[in-house]
Amino acid sequence: MVRYQSLSLFQEALKQKNIDLTSAVNHYLNAIEANKQLNVFLDVYADEALERAKMLQQKLDKGDKLGRLFGLVIGIKDVLVYKNHSVRAGSKILEGFESQFTATAVQRLLEEDAIIIGMQNCDEFAMGSTNENSAYGATLNAADHNKVPGGSSGASAVSVQAGLCMAALGTDTGGSVRQPAAFCGVVGLKPTYSRVSRNGLIAYASSFDCIGIFTNNIEDNALILSVIAGKDEFDSTVSSEEVPEYQKHLQPRENYKVAYIKETIENEGLQREIKEALMHKIDLLKRNGHQVEEVTLPHLEYLLPTYYILTTAEASANLSRFDGVRYGYRAPEAHNLESMYKLTRTQGFGEEVKRRIMLGTFVLSASYYDAYYTKAQKVRRIIRDETREVLNNYDFIILPTTPTTALPMNSQTENPAEMYLADVFTVQANVTGIPAISIPAGVDNENMPIGIQLMADVFKEDQLFAFADYLMKA
């Protein structure tokens, strides 16, 4: 099958009868089977996808009104619930559990005639930057099987990178869409916090979690966001802000005012090729008449500790529900209530999840609450105000997505602190709640993808998409 550059071109081919939906779904199913070694899918919905393709093809043939995502073959990350389907959050503790309802974002895909082809692997409870923390094995980077795809939505990024589906939904708590998008050479969006309903998303850190989107191009990403965004009666935290048809607002302006952060350019851990790719984009913007200026954010060094204090605290509270009582795994050798709690959580959670639960419990404890948690909340507000002040004066911030390209497998499992440092450029958008997108920007000398990140002010995804599309095509 021809690899269509966008969903709109694919839909046109369907209407012109150059291809039919069943053939397209079979193509992706064959691709998934041929690339099983990548360990992308935990479940493949082959029969369901083919049945839905047949139904949608009949809808097309009859001349019925088609949904905006008609024919889109998409995968979903294993933290989004889908009624009567297994969801594990990459963890043993949810083994055997089936969802009782469908996440709002997933339901909206279905209502617009998308085809969900399967559930995709991820770091356990979305905690990780390598996709090696899954209880179901690591996912491999399609560009080099000895390299990680990034995390925690690494498998969702690889599914688009390797052509196993057209798009994928992931989640971004501290960079978990943008970082794997950079490592895999695809487009990865983290929208404004509250732009997309979190109903049906298994929580890691509730004030940071965002459902994000992987695609090969900006147009498809914008279209999918226009479908899944918007108010939802099942999520009291979601915004009621009007949702534009983002894909219709991709015309760039003639003059942009763009900031780059001095501290990110001068970061000693920044790989040379990534710095060169960023400076190339900056020079390109200047040559094309745009205003690009250096800014400084004095509290940027406190981003990572602030992020990890707050997210581990929220994880400690959110994951307390997985105790062996209500659903999922229960330790078989438990002999009383206390031993059931201890054994179930000890056996059911992986090392990284247990580490973050313990860190979160520590910072929430009576003796340390004010010293860590309260102080981190204050720093979060300071960083948010500084970032929003920059975005009051500039249209966008441009910066690297990651300090390095994809790292070798097993290189960070011995030292978790190194894994945490991989998030140094992505956590700012989550701490402040602003939208951010990673776009492909070439490859390094080992032919591994490089990603450049763009950030805008809250609810300005329409402008962000237009600028990202302009930069990609430039």
VOFI-737424 format. One line per 2 residues: number of its first residue (from 0); for each residue x, z, y of C-alpha. Coordinates in steps of 0.25 Angstrom, whole numbers, plus 5000, padded with zeros to 4 digits. Example, Ala and Ser with C-alpha at 12.3 -4.5 7.8 and 13.67 -1.06 7.14 Angstrom:
REM VOFI-737424
0) 5049,5031,4982  5055,5029,4996
REM end
This chain:
REM VOFI-737424
0) 5000,5000,5000  5005,4997,5014
2) 5009,5010,5022  4999,5009,5034
4) 5005,5014,5047  4992,5021,5051
6) 4979,5025,5045  4972,5015,5055
8) 4980,5003,5049  4976,5008,5035
10) 4962,5009,5038  4962,4995,5044
12) 4968,4990,5031  4957,4997,5023
14) 4946,4990,5032  4953,4977,5030
16) 4953,4979,5015  4968,4978,5014
18) 4968,4991,5006  4958,5000,5000
20) 4958,5015,5000  4959,5017,4985
22) 4972,5009,4985  4977,5017,4997
24) 4975,5030,4990  4981,5025,4977
26) 4993,5021,4985  4995,5035,4990
28) 4992,5042,4977  5003,5033,4970
30) 5012,5037,4981  5010,5051,4979
32) 5012,5050,4964  5025,5042,4966
34) 5030,5053,4976  5026,5065,4968
36) 5041,5070,4968  5039,5073,4983
38) 5029,5084,4979  5019,5080,4991
40) 5006,5082,4985  5001,5095,4977
42) 4987,5088,4974  4984,5073,4975
44) 4969,5070,4976  4970,5057,4969
46) 4956,5055,4964  4950,5061,4976
48) 4958,5052,4985  4954,5040,4977
50) 4939,5043,4977  4939,5046,4992
52) 4947,5032,4994  4936,5025,4986
54) 4925,5032,4994  4931,5029,5008
56) 4934,5014,5003  4919,5013,5000
58) 4916,5019,5014  4925,5008,5020
60) 4919,4997,5012  4905,5001,5016
62) 4908,5001,5031  4905,5016,5033
64) 4911,5023,5044  4926,5028,5041
66) 4933,5041,5045  4944,5041,5054
68) 4954,5044,5043  4948,5034,5033
70) 4958,5032,5022  4968,5041,5027
72) 4976,5046,5014  4980,5060,5018
74) 4986,5073,5011  4984,5087,5015
76) 4994,5099,5015  4992,5110,5004
78) 4987,5120,5015  4974,5112,5019
80) 4962,5116,5010  4954,5104,5004
82) 4941,5109,4996  4942,5109,4981
84) 4957,5106,4982  4969,5114,4979
86) 4977,5120,4991  4989,5128,4988
88) 4997,5129,5002  5009,5126,4993
90) 5008,5140,4987  5006,5145,4973
92) 4996,5156,4979  4985,5146,4981
94) 4987,5140,4967  4974,5135,4961
96) 4966,5137,4974  4956,5126,4978
98) 4951,5125,4993  4936,5129,4996
100) 4935,5120,5008  4943,5109,5015
102) 4951,5111,5028  4945,5105,5040
104) 4957,5095,5043  4956,5090,5029
106) 4940,5089,5030  4942,5081,5042
108) 4951,5071,5035  4941,5069,5024
110) 4930,5067,5034  4937,5056,5041
112) 4939,5049,5027  4954,5053,5024
114) 4958,5054,5010  4966,5066,5006
116) 4975,5063,4995  4981,5076,4991
118) 4987,5090,4995  5001,5091,4999
120) 5012,5101,4996  5017,5110,5007
122) 5026,5123,5009  5018,5135,5004
124) 5008,5139,5014  5014,5129,5024
126) 5027,5138,5025  5039,5130,5025
128) 5047,5118,5031  5051,5111,5019
130) 5040,5110,5009  5048,5117,4999
132) 5040,5130,4999  5028,5124,4991
134) 5025,5131,4978  5023,5117,4973
136) 5037,5112,4976  5044,5105,4987
138) 5040,5092,4993  5051,5082,4995
140) 5054,5073,5008  5051,5058,5004
142) 5062,5054,5013  5072,5062,5004
144) 5068,5070,4992  5079,5080,4995
146) 5073,5084,5008  5062,5093,5012
148) 5049,5086,5019  5048,5098,5028
150) 5036,5108,5028  5027,5114,5026
152) 5019,5101,5026  5030,5093,5020
154) 5022,5086,5009  5012,5081,5019
156) 5023,5075,5027  5029,5069,5014
158) 5016,5063,5010  5015,5055,5023
160) 5030,5052,5023  5030,5046,5008
162) 5017,5039,5010  5009,5048,5001
164) 4997,5048,5011  4995,5043,5025
166) 4994,5057,5031  4994,5072,5028
168) 4989,5085,5034  4999,5096,5035
170) 5000,5109,5042  5010,5113,5053
172) 5013,5128,5056  5027,5127,5061
174) 5030,5112,5059  5025,5110,5045
176) 5019,5096,5049  5030,5091,5059
178) 5042,5096,5051  5039,5088,5038
180) 5034,5077,5047  5048,5076,5053
182) 5055,5078,5039  5046,5066,5033
184) 5046,5057,5045  5031,5057,5047
186) 5022,5061,5059  5017,5076,5059
188) 5008,5082,5068  5005,5097,5071
190) 4993,5097,5081  4989,5108,5091
192) 4986,5121,5084  4971,5122,5083
194) 4969,5106,5084  4966,5105,5069
196) 4958,5115,5061  4965,5125,5052
198) 4953,5127,5043  4957,5125,5029
200) 4972,5126,5032  4979,5137,5024
202) 4985,5146,5035  5000,5149,5036
204) 5000,5153,5051  4987,5151,5057
206) 4991,5151,5072  5001,5140,5069
208) 4995,5131,5057  4991,5117,5061
210) 4986,5106,5052  4995,5093,5055
212) 4996,5079,5051  5006,5070,5044
214) 5006,5055,5046  5015,5043,5048
216) 5010,5039,5062  5004,5046,5074
218) 4991,5038,5074  4987,5044,5060
220) 4991,5058,5064  4983,5057,5077
222) 4970,5052,5069  4971,5063,5059
224) 4972,5074,5069  4960,5068,5076
226) 4952,5070,5063  4957,5084,5059
228) 4958,5090,5073  4947,5098,5080
230) 4938,5110,5080  4933,5115,5067
232) 4922,5126,5064  4931,5132,5053
234) 4943,5135,5062  4941,5144,5074
236) 4955,5141,5079  4954,5126,5080
238) 4953,5119,5094  4940,5113,5099
240) 4949,5103,5108  4944,5089,5107
242) 4951,5080,5096  4955,5067,5102
244) 4956,5054,5093  4971,5056,5094
246) 4974,5042,5087  4968,5036,5099
248) 4977,5042,5109  4991,5037,5105
250) 4994,5029,5117  5006,5035,5124
252) 5008,5038,5138  5019,5031,5147
254) 5025,5044,5151  5027,5056,5143
256) 5034,5069,5147  5041,5075,5135
258) 5050,5088,5133  5060,5091,5123
260) 5065,5105,5120  5080,5108,5123
262) 5081,5118,5112  5076,5108,5102
264) 5086,5098,5105  5097,5108,5106
266) 5094,5115,5093  5106,5116,5084
268) 5099,5113,5072  5093,5100,5076
270) 5098,5088,5068  5106,5077,5075
272) 5097,5066,5071  5084,5073,5075
274) 5090,5076,5089  5094,5062,5090
276) 5080,5057,5086  5073,5067,5096
278) 5083,5062,5108  5080,5048,5104
280) 5065,5050,5106  5068,5058,5119
282) 5077,5046,5124  5066,5036,5120
284) 5055,5044,5128  5065,5044,5141
286) 5068,5029,5140  5053,5026,5139
288) 5050,5034,5152  5045,5047,5147
290) 5050,5060,5153  5058,5069,5143
292) 5063,5082,5147  5070,5094,5140
294) 5063,5107,5140  5068,5121,5135
296) 5059,5131,5128  5066,5145,5129
298) 5059,5151,5118  5060,5140,5107
300) 5070,5149,5099  5059,5159,5096
302) 5049,5148,5090  5053,5149,5076
304) 5053,5165,5075  5040,5165,5082
306) 5034,5155,5073  5039,5162,5060
308) 5035,5176,5065  5020,5171,5068
310) 5018,5161,5056  5023,5171,5046
312) 5014,5182,5052  5002,5173,5051
314) 5006,5168,5037  5007,5183,5032
316) 4992,5185,5037  4987,5171,5032
318) 4993,5172,5018  4988,5186,5015
320) 4976,5179,5009  4983,5174,4998
322) 4983,5186,4989  4978,5182,4976
324) 4964,5188,4978  4956,5177,4985
326) 4962,5163,4980  4975,5157,4974
328) 4985,5163,4965  4984,5177,4960
330) 4996,5183,4952  4992,5185,4938
332) 5000,5197,4935  4994,5205,4946
334) 4988,5219,4941  4982,5225,4954
336) 4978,5220,4968  4992,5223,4974
338) 5000,5216,4964  4990,5204,4965
340) 4993,5203,4980  5008,5205,4978
342) 5010,5196,4966  5001,5185,4970
344) 5008,5183,4984  5022,5185,4978
346) 5019,5174,4967  5010,5165,4975
348) 5018,5164,4988  5031,5157,4989
350) 5044,5163,4995  5042,5156,5009
352) 5028,5161,5010  5031,5175,5006
354) 5042,5175,5016  5033,5171,5028
356) 5022,5181,5024  5033,5192,5023
358) 5038,5188,5037  5024,5188,5043
360) 5020,5201,5037  5033,5207,5043
362) 5030,5202,5057  5016,5207,5056
364) 5020,5221,5052  5017,5232,5061
366) 5031,5235,5064  5035,5221,5068
368) 5022,5215,5073  5026,5216,5088
370) 5040,5213,5086  5038,5200,5079
372) 5023,5195,5078  5019,5199,5092
374) 5032,5194,5099  5031,5181,5091
376) 5017,5178,5097  5022,5181,5111
378) 5034,5171,5109  5024,5161,5103
380) 5016,5161,5116  5029,5160,5124
382) 5033,5148,5116  5019,5142,5117
384) 5019,5143,5132  5033,5137,5134
386) 5029,5125,5125  5016,5123,5132
388) 5023,5124,5146  5032,5112,5141
390) 5020,5104,5137  5014,5107,5150
392) 5025,5099,5157  5028,5089,5146
394) 5019,5080,5137  5027,5083,5124
396) 5039,5090,5118  5048,5082,5109
398) 5057,5089,5099  5062,5088,5085
400) 5053,5091,5074  5063,5097,5065
402) 5078,5101,5067  5082,5093,5055
404) 5077,5082,5046  5072,5086,5032
406) 5081,5096,5025  5085,5096,5010
408) 5076,5102,5000  5079,5117,4997
410) 5088,5118,5010  5079,5128,5017
412) 5073,5136,5005  5085,5146,5005
414) 5084,5149,5020  5070,5150,5025
416) 5075,5151,5039  5081,5137,5039
418) 5067,5132,5035  5061,5140,5047
420) 5071,5133,5057  5066,5119,5052
422) 5053,5123,5061  5061,5125,5074
424) 5055,5113,5081  5041,5113,5075
426) 5036,5128,5077  5034,5126,5092
428) 5022,5118,5090  5016,5128,5081
430) 5020,5140,5089  5013,5134,5102
432) 5002,5127,5095  5005,5113,5101
434) 5004,5100,5094  5017,5093,5088
436) 5020,5081,5080  5033,5076,5073
438) 5035,5061,5073  5046,5053,5065
440) 5059,5050,5073  5068,5043,5063
442) 5077,5048,5052  5091,5056,5051
444) 5103,5051,5045  5098,5055,5031
446) 5085,5046,5034  5077,5059,5035
448) 5065,5058,5045  5066,5065,5059
450) 5054,5070,5067  5052,5072,5082
452) 5042,5082,5086  5032,5081,5098
454) 5024,5092,5104  5013,5092,5114
456) 5003,5102,5121  4991,5107,5113
458) 4980,5097,5110  4988,5085,5115
460) 4990,5079,5101  4984,5066,5107
462) 4996,5065,5117  5006,5070,5106
464) 5001,5058,5096  5003,5048,5107
466) 5017,5052,5111  5021,5054,5096
468) 5016,5040,5093  5023,5034,5105
470) 5037,5041,5101  5035,5036,5086
472) 5033,5022,5090  5044,5022,5101
REM end
